[in-house]
Amino acid sequence: MEIAPGPARKRPADGIKGEDPIVRGLTKLSGTVGVAALMLAVGCASGSQQAGKGGAFREGGAGRPIATKPAPGLDTVYFDYDRADIRSDARSSLQTNASVIKDKNWDEVVVEGHCDERGSEEYNLALGERRANSVKRYLMNLGVPGSKITTVSYGESRPAKPGHAENAWQYNRRVEFGLPR
């Protein structure tokens, strides 16, 4: 993500010219939150890039959503609220998914991380990325070559079930699997 330079501005507080207000705001943040916000702003969180509103974090830096079609035989995995760890009820599905991936002659499988609508867009993109990476690591531990797995996070931008309550949110906190078109 690029921040286009604007016209030179004067900050009334200290007289510095030309500083972007986004950068100024980020410099006021401190600790982990500040570092995470800065990483999101420059689009480099974990080697991924942000594609703007409704966009995606993508492994490898392309910064655009990946066009996929459903991967037959691979089950969706669901997550608890604000968590990226693999639930015990998802382990058997991931074992089956790993077997299917190893048996098929697919060059690449896309692991897509998704979130419910709670939280900021930036936070949910990062959480979706953590979920996708958690599934990738789990599949690699089951023998799937990491070179065959690409991760992407869509955050809250692609809900599986519309709604503003837990009965929808539980289906939106997920990882889905796709094949590149």
C-alpha positions as CSV (number, residue, x, y, z in Angstrom):
1,M,0.0,0.0,0.0
2,E,1.4,3.3,-1.0
3,I,0.6,6.6,0.8
4,A,0.5,9.3,-1.8
5,P,2.3,12.4,-0.7
6,G,0.0,15.4,-0.3
7,P,0.7,19.0,-0.5
8,A,3.0,20.3,2.2
9,R,1.1,21.0,5.4
10,K,2.1,22.9,8.5
11,R,1.4,21.3,11.8
12,P,0.3,24.0,14.1
13,A,1.8,22.4,17.2
14,D,5.4,22.2,16.1
15,G,5.7,23.8,12.7
16,I,7.0,20.7,10.8
17,K,6.0,20.9,7.2
18,G,5.0,18.1,4.9
19,E,4.4,15.3,7.4
20,D,1.5,13.1,6.5
21,P,-1.2,12.9,9.3
22,I,-1.3,9.1,9.1
23,V,2.4,8.9,9.8
24,R,2.1,11.4,12.5
25,G,-0.7,9.4,14.1
26,L,1.2,6.2,13.9
27,T,4.3,7.7,15.5
28,K,2.2,8.5,18.6
29,L,1.4,4.8,19.1
30,S,3.8,2.8,21.1
31,G,4.7,-0.8,21.9
32,T,3.2,-3.8,20.0
33,V,0.2,-1.9,18.9
34,G,2.3,0.8,17.3
35,V,4.6,-1.7,15.5
36,A,1.6,-3.7,14.3
37,A,-0.2,-0.6,13.0
38,L,3.0,0.6,11.3
39,M,3.4,-2.8,9.6
40,L,-0.2,-2.7,8.4
41,A,0.2,0.8,7.1
42,V,3.2,-0.1,5.0
43,G,1.8,-3.4,4.0
44,C,4.5,-5.7,5.2
45,A,3.0,-7.8,7.9
46,S,4.6,-11.2,7.8
47,G,5.6,-10.9,4.1
48,S,2.1,-10.0,3.0
49,Q,0.6,-6.9,1.5
50,Q,-2.7,-5.1,2.1
51,A,-4.9,-4.5,-0.9
52,G,-6.9,-1.7,0.5
53,K,-10.5,-1.6,1.7
54,G,-12.1,-5.0,1.2
55,G,-8.8,-6.4,0.1
56,A,-6.6,-9.1,1.4
57,F,-3.3,-10.0,3.0
58,R,-1.5,-12.3,0.6
59,E,1.5,-14.4,1.2
60,G,4.3,-13.5,-1.2
61,G,3.4,-9.9,-1.6
62,A,1.0,-9.6,-4.6
63,G,-1.4,-7.7,-2.4
64,R,-4.5,-8.7,-4.4
65,P,-7.2,-11.4,-3.7
66,I,-6.3,-14.7,-5.3
67,A,-8.9,-16.0,-7.8
68,T,-9.8,-19.4,-6.6
69,K,-12.4,-22.1,-7.2
70,P,-13.5,-24.5,-4.5
71,A,-11.1,-27.3,-3.7
72,P,-13.2,-30.5,-3.8
73,G,-13.0,-32.8,-0.8
74,L,-11.5,-30.2,1.5
75,D,-13.5,-29.2,4.6
76,T,-13.8,-25.7,6.0
77,V,-12.3,-25.2,9.5
78,Y,-13.9,-23.0,12.1
79,F,-12.3,-20.9,14.9
80,D,-13.3,-19.5,18.2
81,Y,-13.8,-15.8,18.7
82,D,-10.5,-13.8,18.4
83,R,-8.5,-17.0,18.2
84,A,-6.2,-18.5,15.6
85,D,-5.4,-21.8,17.3
86,I,-6.7,-25.1,15.8
87,R,-9.8,-26.3,17.7
88,S,-9.9,-30.0,18.7
89,D,-13.0,-30.6,16.6
90,A,-11.1,-29.3,13.5
91,R,-8.1,-31.8,13.8
92,S,-9.8,-34.7,12.1
93,S,-11.0,-32.5,9.2
94,L,-7.5,-31.2,8.8
95,Q,-6.1,-34.7,8.8
96,T,-8.5,-35.7,6.1
97,N,-7.7,-32.5,4.2
98,A,-4.0,-33.3,4.4
99,S,-4.6,-36.7,3.0
100,V,-6.6,-35.4,0.1
101,I,-4.0,-32.7,-0.7
102,K,-1.2,-35.3,-0.7
103,D,-3.3,-37.7,-2.9
104,K,-4.3,-35.1,-5.5
105,N,-1.9,-33.8,-8.0
106,W,-2.6,-30.1,-7.3
107,D,0.3,-27.7,-7.8
108,E,-1.1,-25.3,-5.2
109,V,-3.8,-25.1,-2.5
110,V,-4.9,-21.6,-1.3
111,V,-5.7,-21.4,2.5
112,E,-8.1,-18.5,3.0
113,G,-8.5,-16.9,6.4
114,H,-11.7,-15.2,7.3
115,C,-13.2,-13.4,10.3
116,D,-16.5,-12.1,11.7
117,E,-17.3,-8.4,11.5
118,R,-16.2,-7.5,15.0
119,G,-12.9,-5.6,15.2
120,S,-11.3,-3.2,12.8
121,E,-10.7,-4.1,9.2
122,E,-6.9,-4.1,9.8
123,Y,-7.2,-6.2,12.9
124,N,-9.4,-8.8,11.1
125,L,-7.0,-9.0,8.1
126,A,-4.2,-9.8,10.5
127,L,-6.3,-12.3,12.5
128,G,-7.4,-14.0,9.2
129,E,-3.7,-14.2,8.2
130,R,-2.8,-15.8,11.6
131,R,-5.7,-18.4,11.1
132,A,-4.5,-19.2,7.6
133,N,-0.9,-19.6,8.7
134,S,-2.0,-21.7,11.7
135,V,-3.7,-24.1,9.3
136,K,-0.7,-24.1,6.9
137,R,1.6,-25.0,9.8
138,Y,-0.8,-27.8,10.9
139,L,-0.9,-29.2,7.3
140,M,2.8,-29.1,7.0
141,N,3.2,-31.0,10.3
142,L,0.9,-33.6,8.7
143,G,3.3,-33.9,5.7
144,V,1.9,-31.5,3.1
145,P,4.8,-29.6,1.5
146,G,4.7,-25.9,2.4
147,S,5.6,-25.0,-1.2
148,K,2.1,-26.3,-2.2
149,I,0.3,-24.0,0.3
150,T,-0.4,-20.3,-0.3
151,T,-2.2,-18.3,2.4
152,V,-4.4,-15.3,2.0
153,S,-6.6,-13.3,4.5
154,Y,-9.8,-11.7,3.5
155,G,-10.6,-10.6,7.1
156,E,-14.2,-9.7,7.4
157,S,-14.7,-8.8,3.7
158,R,-16.2,-12.2,2.6
159,P,-18.7,-13.4,5.2
160,A,-20.1,-16.9,4.7
161,K,-23.3,-16.0,6.5
162,P,-24.6,-12.4,6.7
163,G,-25.8,-11.2,10.1
164,H,-24.8,-9.3,13.2
165,A,-25.0,-12.0,15.9
166,E,-23.3,-15.1,17.0
167,N,-25.5,-17.4,14.9
168,A,-23.8,-15.8,11.8
169,W,-20.4,-14.9,13.3
170,Q,-19.6,-18.6,14.2
171,Y,-19.7,-19.4,10.4
172,N,-17.6,-16.4,9.4
173,R,-14.6,-17.3,11.7
174,R,-13.1,-19.8,9.3
175,V,-10.5,-21.0,6.9
176,E,-11.6,-22.2,3.5
177,F,-9.6,-24.0,0.9
178,G,-9.4,-23.2,-2.8
179,L,-7.5,-24.0,-6.0
180,P,-6.1,-21.2,-8.1
181,R,-8.0,-20.6,-11.3
